[in-house]
Amino acid sequence: MKVMASSLKKYFQIFLHLQKFNLMKKMAYPMSFLNLLATILLVMFLHVLFIKINFNYITSLAGWTFYQVLAIVGTYMIMEGLAWILFANLNSLSLQIKDGSLDGILLKPIDTQFFVSFWRGDLEDVVRIITGVCLLFLVAENIAGITSLQLFLFLLTLLNGVIIMYSVNLIVRCAGFWIIEVTSLWLLMDKLFDNSQYPTDIYSQKILRAFFTFVIPLAFVATVPAKMLTWRAVDWQFFGLSFLVAAVFFVLARWFWKFSLRHYSSASS
């Protein structure tokens, strides 16, 4: 137990140092950083505006009210912001394989998956998290009766959603060990995950709903956390499933990473 605690502390300290270096690099060009912040903020504002315009003509979307849908949007913003800040570097994995820089990473005395995942993040995406939190405060003001238990369940399922997003991201990027250029594949997955901003209840066909719940688990990215926060009756089945799906995808991603490394041909070989 002490060894595990010591290891977790070590990796947490490494993560903090990496984030410090990321911030220093971003602050070297402050105007560029501010421009990125403004651009991201504008994109999110336009998305919320689009939702608002649609609800001028409808009263609910698959049983979800405007503020409940806004909770999904805010949750997805937080989720996406965490994804870009924490493991944006996975986008560079195929390039590292292609140019051979992965060889040097493999020699470092640190878990390779950890370093490849977390050594660089896009800190400007913190504005996504801030905006998402602001939207959730707006939701809380307009939906009466949100309890501390609901908030706690929301945070737990939010964490599971981040794990799921990370795991799917890693699995897709590992295809680069064979395909080399996986941008098109990731763009497809990215567009699919963009649909997490809408309740998966919009898929009326049971096959589609099951597909976007268990095969490509969009439901657990934003719909389930938002449901935990805004629906009066807690769906304990989906709460438990969120842990199961997160664990399955994380174990699968870890296995596929190790499998991919065993089939990696060094650039120098």
C-alpha positions as CSV (number, residue, x, y, z in Angstrom):
1,M,0.0,0.0,0.0
2,K,2.9,2.4,0.9
3,V,4.5,1.6,-2.5
4,M,1.3,2.4,-4.4
5,A,0.9,5.7,-2.4
6,S,4.5,6.6,-3.1
7,S,4.1,5.8,-6.8
8,L,0.9,7.9,-7.1
9,K,2.6,10.8,-5.3
10,K,5.5,10.6,-7.7
11,Y,3.4,10.6,-10.8
12,F,1.2,13.4,-9.5
13,Q,4.3,15.5,-8.9
14,I,5.6,14.8,-12.4
15,F,2.2,15.8,-13.8
16,L,2.3,19.1,-11.9
17,H,5.8,19.8,-13.3
18,L,4.7,19.0,-16.8
19,Q,1.7,21.4,-16.5
20,K,4.0,24.1,-15.1
21,F,6.3,23.7,-18.2
22,N,3.2,23.8,-20.5
23,L,2.0,27.1,-18.9
24,M,5.5,28.6,-19.2
25,K,5.5,27.8,-22.9
26,K,2.1,29.2,-23.5
27,M,2.9,32.4,-21.6
28,A,5.9,33.0,-23.9
29,Y,3.4,34.1,-26.5
30,P,0.6,35.8,-24.4
31,M,-1.3,37.3,-27.3
32,S,-1.5,34.0,-29.1
33,F,-2.8,32.4,-25.9
34,L,-5.5,35.1,-25.5
35,N,-6.5,34.7,-29.1
36,L,-7.0,31.0,-28.5
37,L,-9.1,31.7,-25.4
38,A,-11.3,34.1,-27.2
39,T,-11.8,31.7,-30.2
40,I,-12.8,28.8,-27.9
41,L,-15.2,31.1,-25.9
42,L,-16.8,32.3,-29.1
43,V,-17.3,28.7,-30.4
44,M,-19.0,27.7,-27.2
45,F,-21.2,30.8,-27.1
46,L,-22.4,30.1,-30.6
47,H,-23.2,26.5,-29.6
48,V,-25.3,27.6,-26.6
49,L,-27.0,30.2,-28.9
50,F,-27.9,27.4,-31.4
51,I,-29.5,25.4,-28.6
52,K,-31.5,28.5,-27.4
53,I,-32.7,29.2,-30.9
54,N,-34.0,25.6,-31.3
55,F,-35.8,25.8,-28.0
56,N,-37.7,28.9,-29.2
57,Y,-39.6,26.4,-31.4
58,I,-39.8,23.3,-29.1
59,T,-40.5,22.8,-25.4
60,S,-38.4,19.7,-24.9
61,L,-36.0,17.4,-26.7
62,A,-36.7,13.7,-26.2
63,G,-38.2,14.6,-22.8
64,W,-35.3,16.9,-21.8
65,T,-36.2,20.6,-21.0
66,F,-34.0,23.5,-22.1
67,Y,-32.1,23.7,-18.8
68,Q,-31.6,19.9,-18.7
69,V,-30.1,20.0,-22.2
70,L,-28.0,23.0,-21.1
71,A,-26.7,20.7,-18.3
72,I,-25.6,18.2,-20.9
73,V,-23.9,21.0,-22.9
74,G,-22.1,22.3,-19.8
75,T,-21.1,18.8,-18.8
76,Y,-19.6,18.1,-22.2
77,M,-17.7,21.5,-22.1
78,I,-16.1,20.5,-18.8
79,M,-15.4,17.0,-20.2
80,E,-13.8,18.3,-23.4
81,G,-11.8,20.9,-21.5
82,L,-10.4,18.3,-19.2
83,A,-9.6,16.1,-22.1
84,W,-7.6,18.8,-24.0
85,I,-5.8,19.9,-20.8
86,L,-4.9,16.5,-19.6
87,F,-4.2,14.3,-22.6
88,A,-4.1,16.5,-25.7
89,N,-0.6,15.1,-26.4
90,L,-2.1,11.8,-27.6
91,N,-2.8,13.6,-30.8
92,S,1.0,13.6,-31.4
93,L,1.4,9.8,-31.0
94,S,1.2,9.0,-34.7
95,L,3.9,11.6,-35.4
96,Q,6.1,10.3,-32.6
97,I,5.8,6.8,-34.2
98,K,6.5,8.2,-37.6
99,D,9.5,10.3,-36.9
100,G,11.0,8.0,-34.3
101,S,10.8,10.3,-31.3
102,L,8.8,7.5,-29.5
103,D,12.1,5.6,-29.2
104,G,13.5,8.2,-26.8
105,I,10.3,8.2,-24.8
106,L,10.5,4.4,-24.4
107,L,13.9,4.8,-22.7
108,K,12.7,7.1,-20.0
109,P,12.4,5.7,-16.5
110,I,8.6,6.3,-16.4
111,D,5.5,4.6,-17.5
112,T,5.4,5.2,-21.3
113,Q,1.6,5.5,-21.5
114,F,1.6,8.1,-18.7
115,F,4.3,10.2,-20.4
116,V,2.8,9.9,-23.9
117,S,-0.6,10.9,-22.6
118,F,0.2,13.7,-20.2
119,W,3.4,15.5,-21.0
120,R,1.7,18.2,-23.0
121,G,-1.8,19.8,-22.6
122,D,-3.7,22.6,-24.2
123,L,-4.1,24.9,-21.2
124,E,-6.1,27.4,-23.1
125,D,-9.0,24.9,-23.0
126,V,-9.5,25.8,-19.3
127,V,-12.0,28.3,-20.7
128,R,-14.2,25.3,-21.7
129,I,-14.2,24.2,-18.1
130,I,-15.0,27.6,-16.7
131,T,-17.8,28.1,-19.2
132,G,-19.2,24.7,-18.5
133,V,-19.2,25.3,-14.8
134,C,-21.0,28.7,-15.3
135,L,-23.7,26.9,-17.4
136,L,-24.2,24.4,-14.6
137,F,-24.6,27.2,-12.1
138,L,-27.3,28.7,-14.4
139,V,-29.0,25.3,-14.6
140,A,-28.9,25.0,-10.8
141,E,-30.6,28.4,-10.4
142,N,-33.4,27.3,-12.8
143,I,-34.0,23.7,-11.7
144,A,-35.2,23.5,-8.1
145,G,-34.3,20.7,-5.8
146,I,-30.8,19.7,-6.8
147,T,-29.4,18.0,-3.8
148,S,-25.9,17.4,-2.5
149,L,-26.3,13.7,-3.3
150,Q,-27.1,14.5,-6.9
151,L,-24.0,16.8,-7.1
152,F,-21.8,14.0,-5.7
153,L,-23.2,11.4,-8.2
154,F,-22.7,13.9,-11.0
155,L,-19.0,14.4,-10.1
156,L,-18.4,10.6,-9.9
157,T,-20.1,10.0,-13.3
158,L,-18.2,13.0,-14.7
159,L,-14.9,11.3,-13.7
160,N,-16.0,8.1,-15.3
161,G,-16.8,10.1,-18.5
162,V,-13.3,11.5,-18.6
163,I,-11.8,8.0,-18.2
164,I,-14.0,6.8,-21.0
165,M,-13.0,9.7,-23.3
166,Y,-9.3,9.1,-22.5
167,S,-9.6,5.3,-23.1
168,V,-11.3,5.7,-26.5
169,N,-8.8,8.4,-27.5
170,L,-5.9,6.0,-26.6
171,I,-7.4,3.1,-28.5
172,V,-7.9,5.1,-31.6
173,R,-4.4,6.6,-31.4
174,C,-2.8,3.2,-31.0
175,A,-4.0,2.4,-34.5
176,G,-1.1,4.6,-35.5
177,F,1.3,1.7,-34.8
178,W,0.0,0.1,-37.9
179,I,-1.7,2.9,-40.0
180,I,0.8,5.7,-39.1
181,E,-1.6,8.5,-40.1
182,V,-4.8,8.1,-38.0
183,T,-6.1,11.7,-38.3
184,S,-9.1,10.7,-40.5
185,L,-10.0,8.0,-38.0
186,W,-9.8,10.3,-35.1
187,L,-11.8,13.0,-36.9
188,L,-14.6,10.5,-37.3
189,M,-14.5,9.6,-33.6
190,D,-14.3,13.3,-32.7
191,K,-17.5,14.0,-34.7
192,L,-19.2,11.1,-33.1
193,F,-18.3,12.3,-29.6
194,D,-19.6,15.8,-30.5
195,N,-23.0,14.2,-30.4
196,S,-22.5,13.8,-26.7
197,Q,-23.8,17.3,-26.4
198,Y,-27.3,16.0,-27.0
199,P,-29.2,13.5,-24.9
200,T,-28.8,10.0,-26.2
201,D,-32.6,9.6,-25.7
202,I,-33.0,11.3,-29.1
203,Y,-32.1,7.9,-30.6
204,S,-35.5,6.3,-30.6
205,Q,-34.3,3.0,-32.1
206,K,-33.1,0.6,-29.4
207,I,-30.2,-0.7,-31.5
208,L,-28.9,2.8,-32.0
209,R,-29.3,3.7,-28.3
210,A,-27.5,0.5,-27.3
211,F,-24.7,1.2,-29.8
212,F,-24.1,4.7,-28.4
213,T,-24.3,3.5,-24.9
214,F,-22.0,0.4,-24.9
215,V,-20.0,0.3,-28.2
216,I,-19.3,4.0,-28.6
217,P,-20.3,5.1,-25.0
218,L,-21.6,8.6,-25.8
219,A,-24.3,8.2,-23.1
220,F,-21.8,8.1,-20.3
221,V,-19.8,11.2,-21.5
222,A,-22.5,13.8,-20.7
223,T,-26.0,12.4,-20.8
224,V,-25.7,10.2,-17.7
225,P,-23.8,12.8,-15.5
226,A,-26.4,15.5,-16.5
227,K,-29.2,13.1,-15.7
228,M,-27.7,12.5,-12.2
229,L,-27.7,16.2,-11.7
230,T,-31.0,17.4,-13.1
231,W,-33.5,14.4,-12.9
232,R,-35.3,14.0,-9.7
233,A,-35.2,10.2,-9.6
234,V,-31.7,8.8,-9.6
235,D,-31.1,6.2,-12.2
236,W,-29.0,3.8,-10.1
237,Q,-28.7,1.3,-13.0
238,F,-26.9,3.8,-15.2
239,F,-24.9,5.1,-12.3
240,G,-23.5,1.6,-11.7
241,L,-23.0,1.0,-15.4
242,S,-20.9,4.2,-15.7
243,F,-18.3,2.6,-13.4
244,L,-18.4,-0.7,-15.3
245,V,-18.1,0.9,-18.7
246,A,-15.2,3.2,-17.5
247,A,-13.3,0.2,-16.0
248,V,-13.9,-2.0,-19.1
249,F,-12.7,0.7,-21.6
250,F,-9.7,1.7,-19.4
251,V,-8.5,-2.0,-19.1
252,L,-9.1,-2.5,-22.8
253,A,-7.1,0.7,-23.6
254,R,-4.2,-0.4,-21.3
255,W,-4.1,-3.8,-22.9
256,F,-4.2,-2.4,-26.4
257,W,-1.4,0.0,-25.6
258,K,0.8,-2.8,-24.4
259,F,-0.2,-5.0,-27.4
260,S,0.7,-2.1,-29.7
261,L,4.1,-1.5,-28.1
262,R,4.9,-5.2,-28.6
263,H,4.3,-4.8,-32.3
264,Y,6.2,-1.5,-32.6
265,S,9.1,-1.4,-35.0
266,S,11.7,1.2,-33.8
267,A,12.5,3.9,-36.3
268,S,16.2,3.0,-35.9
269,S,15.6,-0.7,-36.7
